[in-house]
Amino acid sequence: MVAKRYLVTGGTGFIGSALVRRLLEDGSTVRVYDNNSRGRASRLDDVRPHLEFVEGDIRDSESVAIAARGVDSICHLAFVNGTEFFYSQPDLVLDVGIRGMLSVIDAAKTHGVPELVLASSSEVYQTPPEVPTDENAPLSIPDPLNPRYSYGGGKLISELMAINYGRNLFERVLIFRPHNVYGPDMGWEHVLPQFVLRMRALANATEDPVPFPIQGSGNETRAFVYIDDFTDGLMMMLEKGKHLSIYHIGNDEEVSIATVAELVGAYFGRQISVVAGTLAEGGTLRRCPDISRLVALGFKPRIALRDGLPILARWYDENAHQAPDKE
């Protein structure tokens, strides 16, 4: 890939920091913009001498404009993620999402930045009509009164802004929709870390199999992509992606949530018995991406969930003392 000068917003987040590392490995110059409200600067400690870090709020348009000076591409990942925040602070999710997108577009206008790369989400589909789901599936907000959709709505609006400003403002606009990216140090508000911590607390239970409570029946499905595979796909898109195109980045290995729980139990050497619970309102029953558009560029996921999950589980098992008080 040709080396460029990149601004990565949200660059201290889980996905953002992985992208920063890969860009640096490929010889690009990287400026990271983040306020560390959801990310953590220490994720980049070992590469800090090789990048420029600007601390700021993505909603601060003047600060973002200063950070965008002299770059060839803006990779915009700054957003409030984590399902619990969709329900508890939907106003903040939308404020950061929409004001942040405006800040990035205005900064690109000011400095004539030719390329915009936007991180969207599989949440823009909510309940897709077909699974596996391709990039042409209709986007929807089923219930504007449900705070969960603050996230998907913010991403949907960001996509519309990127595409419609991008028709004339940018030489190339790329949008990627991640599908359940996982790996060590991915944060604490996601299903895989929460399953590991829950199983860790139950590992010495006397029952066999161990009762393991979850949301939903366990028949719900997802397709998880390991962070290294995800970053491979993202770099493939940056190298070969076409203007005004949208790409799924994920793995098409669809697994049930009950199977995920069983794999977590197996890491701790225990068999589990799923205890069904109430599915969160707005939760999707099935989600699995059609990744053929990215595969056509040369992408191929290499790490199955069975192989990647123990790596994540080990990290959270060994770092459980860092978990916030509330799971």
C-alpha positions as CSV (number, residue, x, y, z in Angstrom):
1,M,0.0,0.0,0.0
2,V,1.2,3.5,-0.8
3,A,2.2,5.4,2.4
4,K,0.1,8.4,3.2
5,R,-0.4,10.9,6.0
6,Y,-3.4,9.8,8.0
7,L,-5.5,11.4,10.7
8,V,-7.2,8.6,12.7
9,T,-10.0,9.9,15.0
10,G,-10.8,7.5,17.9
11,G,-7.3,6.2,17.5
12,T,-6.9,5.0,21.1
13,G,-9.9,2.8,20.9
14,F,-9.8,-1.0,20.3
15,I,-10.2,-0.9,16.5
16,G,-8.6,2.5,16.1
17,S,-5.4,1.5,17.8
18,A,-5.1,-1.6,15.7
19,L,-5.5,0.5,12.6
20,V,-2.9,2.9,13.8
21,R,-0.4,0.1,14.3
22,R,-1.0,-1.3,10.8
23,L,-0.6,2.1,9.2
24,L,2.7,2.6,10.9
25,E,3.9,-0.8,10.0
26,D,3.1,0.0,6.3
27,G,5.2,3.2,6.5
28,S,2.5,5.8,6.7
29,T,2.6,8.9,8.9
30,V,-0.1,8.8,11.6
31,R,-1.7,11.6,13.7
32,V,-4.1,10.2,16.3
33,Y,-7.0,12.4,17.6
34,D,-8.9,11.2,20.7
35,N,-10.0,12.4,24.1
36,N,-9.7,8.9,25.6
37,S,-13.2,9.0,26.9
38,R,-13.8,5.5,25.4
39,G,-10.3,4.8,24.3
40,R,-7.0,4.5,26.3
41,A,-3.8,6.1,25.3
42,S,-1.7,3.3,26.8
43,R,-2.9,1.0,24.0
44,L,-0.3,2.9,21.8
45,D,2.5,3.3,24.4
46,D,5.0,1.2,22.5
47,V,4.5,3.0,19.2
48,R,4.0,6.5,20.7
49,P,7.4,7.8,19.5
50,H,6.3,7.0,15.9
51,L,3.1,9.0,15.8
52,E,1.6,12.4,16.7
53,F,-1.1,12.5,19.3
54,V,-3.6,15.3,19.6
55,E,-6.0,15.2,22.6
56,G,-9.4,16.6,21.8
57,D,-13.1,16.2,21.7
58,I,-14.4,15.2,18.2
59,R,-17.2,17.7,18.6
60,D,-14.7,20.6,18.9
61,S,-14.6,21.6,15.2
62,E,-11.7,24.0,15.6
63,S,-9.5,21.4,17.3
64,V,-10.4,18.8,14.6
65,A,-9.6,21.3,11.9
66,I,-6.2,21.9,13.3
67,A,-5.5,18.2,13.6
68,A,-6.6,17.7,9.9
69,R,-4.0,20.1,8.5
70,G,-1.6,18.5,6.1
71,V,-3.1,15.0,5.9
72,D,-4.0,12.9,2.9
73,S,-6.8,10.9,4.5
74,I,-9.1,11.1,7.6
75,C,-10.1,7.7,9.0
76,H,-13.1,8.7,11.2
77,L,-13.7,6.1,14.0
78,A,-14.5,8.4,16.9
79,F,-17.9,7.4,18.3
80,V,-19.5,6.3,21.6
81,N,-19.8,2.5,21.4
82,G,-20.8,-0.2,23.9
83,T,-24.4,-1.4,24.1
84,E,-25.0,-0.2,27.6
85,F,-24.4,3.4,26.5
86,F,-26.9,3.1,23.7
87,Y,-29.6,2.6,26.4
88,S,-28.2,4.8,29.2
89,Q,-26.9,7.8,27.2
90,P,-28.5,7.9,23.8
91,D,-28.3,11.7,23.7
92,L,-24.6,11.6,24.1
93,V,-24.2,8.9,21.5
94,L,-26.0,11.1,18.9
95,D,-24.3,14.3,20.0
96,V,-20.8,12.7,19.5
97,G,-21.9,11.0,16.3
98,I,-23.5,13.8,14.5
99,R,-21.4,16.8,15.7
100,G,-18.3,14.7,15.3
101,M,-19.2,13.9,11.7
102,L,-19.8,17.6,11.0
103,S,-16.4,18.5,12.5
104,V,-14.6,16.0,10.3
105,I,-16.4,17.2,7.1
106,D,-15.7,20.8,7.9
107,A,-12.0,20.1,8.7
108,A,-11.7,18.2,5.3
109,K,-13.3,21.2,3.5
110,T,-10.9,23.6,5.2
111,H,-7.8,21.8,4.3
112,G,-8.8,20.1,1.0
113,V,-8.3,16.6,2.4
114,P,-8.9,14.2,-0.6
115,E,-10.0,11.1,1.2
116,L,-12.5,10.1,4.0
117,V,-12.7,6.7,5.5
118,L,-15.8,6.2,7.7
119,A,-16.3,3.5,10.3
120,S,-20.0,2.5,10.3
121,S,-21.6,-0.5,11.9
122,S,-23.7,-3.6,11.4
123,E,-26.2,-1.9,13.7
124,V,-27.5,0.1,10.7
125,Y,-29.5,-2.9,9.6
126,Q,-31.1,-3.7,12.9
127,T,-33.1,-6.8,11.7
128,P,-31.8,-7.5,8.2
129,P,-34.2,-9.1,5.7
130,E,-31.7,-11.8,4.7
131,V,-28.8,-13.5,6.5
132,P,-26.0,-13.5,5.4
133,T,-26.5,-9.9,4.7
134,D,-24.9,-7.9,1.9
135,E,-24.1,-4.2,1.7
136,N,-27.2,-3.5,-0.3
137,A,-29.7,-4.5,2.4
138,P,-32.0,-1.7,3.5
139,L,-31.1,0.4,6.5
140,S,-33.7,0.9,9.1
141,I,-34.7,2.4,12.5
142,P,-37.6,0.2,13.6
143,D,-38.6,2.3,16.6
144,P,-37.3,5.8,17.2
145,L,-38.5,5.6,20.8
146,N,-36.1,2.8,21.6
147,P,-32.8,4.4,22.8
148,R,-30.8,1.5,21.4
149,Y,-31.2,2.9,18.0
150,S,-29.3,6.1,18.9
151,Y,-26.1,4.2,17.8
152,G,-27.4,2.7,14.6
153,G,-29.2,6.0,13.8
154,G,-26.0,8.0,14.3
155,K,-24.1,5.7,12.1
156,L,-26.8,5.8,9.4
157,I,-26.7,9.6,9.4
158,S,-22.9,9.6,9.2
159,E,-23.0,7.3,6.2
160,L,-25.5,9.6,4.4
161,M,-23.3,12.6,5.2
162,A,-20.1,10.9,4.0
163,I,-21.7,9.8,0.7
164,N,-23.5,13.0,-0.1
165,Y,-20.8,15.4,0.8
166,G,-18.4,12.9,-0.8
167,R,-19.9,13.2,-4.2
168,N,-18.1,16.6,-4.7
169,L,-15.9,17.2,-1.7
170,F,-13.6,14.1,-1.8
171,E,-11.7,12.2,-4.4
172,R,-12.4,9.0,-2.5
173,V,-14.9,8.1,0.3
174,L,-14.9,4.6,1.7
175,I,-17.3,3.2,4.3
176,F,-16.7,0.0,6.3
177,R,-19.2,-1.8,8.5
178,P,-17.5,-3.9,11.1
179,H,-19.3,-7.1,12.3
180,N,-18.5,-8.1,15.9
181,V,-14.8,-7.5,16.1
182,Y,-13.1,-9.1,19.1
183,G,-9.8,-9.6,20.7
184,P,-7.7,-8.9,23.8
185,D,-8.4,-5.5,25.5
186,M,-11.5,-4.8,23.4
187,G,-13.2,-3.0,26.3
188,W,-15.6,-4.3,29.0
189,E,-19.1,-3.5,27.7
190,H,-19.3,-6.3,25.1
191,V,-20.7,-9.8,25.1
192,L,-17.5,-11.8,24.9
193,P,-15.6,-10.1,27.8
194,Q,-18.8,-10.2,29.9
195,F,-19.2,-13.9,29.2
196,V,-15.6,-14.5,30.2
197,L,-15.9,-12.6,33.5
198,R,-19.2,-14.3,34.3
199,M,-17.7,-17.7,33.7
200,R,-14.6,-16.9,35.6
201,A,-16.8,-16.1,38.7
202,L,-18.7,-19.4,38.2
203,A,-15.6,-21.6,37.4
204,N,-15.6,-23.2,40.8
205,A,-19.3,-23.8,41.0
206,T,-20.3,-27.2,42.4
207,E,-23.0,-27.8,39.8
208,D,-22.0,-29.8,36.7
209,P,-22.8,-28.6,34.1
210,V,-22.6,-25.0,35.4
211,P,-25.8,-22.9,35.0
212,F,-24.8,-20.0,32.8
213,P,-27.4,-17.1,32.5
214,I,-27.6,-15.1,29.3
215,Q,-29.9,-12.7,27.6
216,G,-32.2,-14.4,25.1
217,S,-32.6,-18.1,24.4
218,G,-29.1,-18.8,23.2
219,N,-30.3,-19.5,19.7
220,E,-29.5,-16.0,18.6
221,T,-26.6,-15.9,16.2
222,R,-23.6,-13.6,15.5
223,A,-20.5,-13.8,13.3
224,F,-17.3,-12.7,15.1
225,V,-14.1,-11.5,13.5
226,Y,-10.8,-11.6,15.2
227,I,-9.0,-8.2,15.3
228,D,-6.1,-9.3,13.2
229,D,-8.4,-10.6,10.4
230,F,-10.4,-7.4,10.7
231,T,-7.3,-5.2,10.3
232,D,-6.2,-7.3,7.3
233,G,-9.6,-6.6,5.7
234,L,-9.5,-2.9,6.5
235,M,-6.1,-2.5,5.0
236,M,-7.3,-4.4,1.9
237,M,-10.1,-1.9,1.6
238,L,-7.8,1.1,2.0
239,E,-5.6,-0.2,-0.8
240,K,-8.2,-1.3,-3.3
241,G,-11.6,0.1,-2.3
242,K,-13.6,2.2,-4.8
243,H,-14.9,5.7,-4.3
244,L,-18.4,5.9,-2.6
245,S,-18.3,2.1,-1.8
246,I,-19.3,0.3,1.3
247,Y,-17.6,-2.8,2.6
248,H,-18.5,-5.4,5.2
249,I,-15.5,-6.4,7.3
250,G,-16.1,-9.5,9.2
251,N,-16.2,-13.3,9.2
252,D,-19.0,-15.3,7.7
253,E,-18.8,-18.0,10.4
254,E,-22.2,-17.7,12.0
255,V,-22.5,-19.2,15.5
256,S,-25.2,-19.3,18.1
257,I,-24.8,-17.4,21.4
258,A,-25.2,-20.7,23.2
259,T,-22.1,-22.0,21.3
260,V,-20.2,-18.9,22.3
261,A,-21.1,-19.6,26.0
262,E,-20.0,-23.2,25.6
263,L,-16.6,-22.1,24.2
264,V,-16.1,-19.7,27.1
265,G,-16.9,-22.5,29.5
266,A,-14.5,-24.8,27.8
267,Y,-11.7,-22.3,28.3
268,F,-12.2,-22.7,32.0
269,G,-12.5,-26.5,31.7
270,R,-16.2,-26.5,32.5
271,Q,-19.4,-27.6,30.7
272,I,-22.2,-25.1,30.9
273,S,-26.0,-25.2,30.8
274,V,-27.5,-22.1,29.2
275,V,-30.1,-20.4,31.4
276,A,-32.3,-18.3,29.0
277,G,-33.2,-14.8,29.9
278,T,-35.0,-11.8,28.4
279,L,-33.5,-10.5,25.2
280,A,-32.8,-6.7,25.3
281,E,-35.5,-4.8,23.5
282,G,-34.3,-4.2,19.9
283,G,-31.8,-7.1,20.0
284,T,-31.3,-8.8,16.7
285,L,-32.0,-12.6,16.4
286,R,-29.4,-13.3,13.6
287,R,-26.5,-11.3,12.2
288,C,-23.9,-12.6,9.8
289,P,-22.3,-10.6,7.0
290,D,-21.9,-11.5,3.3
291,I,-18.3,-10.5,2.8
292,S,-18.0,-11.4,-0.9
293,R,-17.4,-7.7,-1.9
294,L,-14.2,-7.6,0.3
295,V,-13.3,-11.2,-0.7
296,A,-13.2,-10.0,-4.3
297,L,-10.5,-7.5,-3.3
298,G,-8.4,-10.4,-1.9
299,F,-9.6,-10.7,1.7
300,K,-9.8,-14.0,3.5
301,P,-10.4,-14.4,7.3
302,R,-8.0,-16.9,8.8
303,I,-8.9,-17.2,12.5
304,A,-12.0,-19.2,13.5
305,L,-13.8,-18.2,16.7
306,R,-12.7,-21.5,18.3
307,D,-9.1,-20.4,17.9
308,G,-9.5,-16.7,18.6
309,L,-11.8,-16.8,21.6
310,P,-9.2,-18.5,24.0
311,I,-6.8,-15.7,23.2
312,L,-9.4,-13.1,24.3
313,A,-10.4,-15.3,27.3
314,R,-6.9,-15.5,28.5
315,W,-6.4,-11.7,28.4
316,Y,-9.6,-11.1,30.4
317,D,-8.9,-13.9,32.8
318,E,-5.5,-12.5,33.6
319,N,-6.7,-8.8,33.7
320,A,-10.0,-9.3,35.5
321,H,-8.7,-7.0,38.3
322,Q,-8.9,-4.1,35.8
323,A,-12.6,-4.6,35.2
324,P,-14.9,-1.7,36.3
325,D,-17.0,-2.3,39.4
326,K,-20.1,-2.7,37.3
327,E,-19.9,-5.5,34.7
